[in-house]
Amino acid sequence: MEGKPKVWKMLLISWLFVYPVVNILFMVLFPIIQEFHPLLRTLIFTGILVPLMGVSIPFLHKKCWNWIIR
């Protein structure tokens, strides 16, 4: 029987993906878009981050599923 997924483990995996990606995006994008209006900067940043999260986080959860349900 499969165990119930531990929410804290799923959150940890998500955070371990998001934190470095956010830092990399800041380092790469900010020099290019620093002169843009703040709303446009946020639109560009989230327009890249959210699709990456939508594809990557379910994949990471699937790869780590045995650990998540322990």
N, C-alpha and C positions, 0 to 999 in steps of 0.2 A: 504494500500500500504506500502510496506517495504521501510524504509529509506536507504540511501546510507551509507555503513559502514564508520565510522570515522577512518582514517588511524592512527591517534595519539593514539586512544584507543587500536587498535590492536597492535601497537608497545609497548604501556605500558604493556599490558598483556604479550606479548612476553618477555619483559625485566624483568617483575616481576617473570617470570619462570626461565629465563636464569641466572640472577644474583645470586640467592641463590644456584642453581645447580652448577654453576662454582665454587663458594666458597666451597661448600661441596666436590666437586671433587678434588679441590686443597688440602684441608685438609686431605682427605682420600688417594688420589693417590700419592701426592708429596713425602711423606716419603718413599713410596715403590719404586718409579721410579726416585728418584732424582739422582741416579748414572748413569742413562741411557743417551745416546746421546740426545741432545735437539730435534733433528728431530723425534726420536723415542718417546720421551715424548709427543710431539705435536700430533703425529699419534695416540697414545693411548688415549690421552685426547679427541681429536676430534672424534675418533672412538666410544667413549662412549657418548659424548655430542650430536653429530648430530643426531643419531637415537632417542635419548630421545626427542630432539626437534621436530623431524619429527612426532613422535607419540603424544606428549603431547600438543604442541602448537595448532594444529587444534582442538583437544579435548577442550582445554580451550577457544578458540575462539567460538566454538559451544555452550559451556555452558554459555558464556557471551554475546551471540549474541544480545539479546534484549537490553542490555546496549550499545553495540558497535554501533547499528544503531540509538540510541536516539540522 
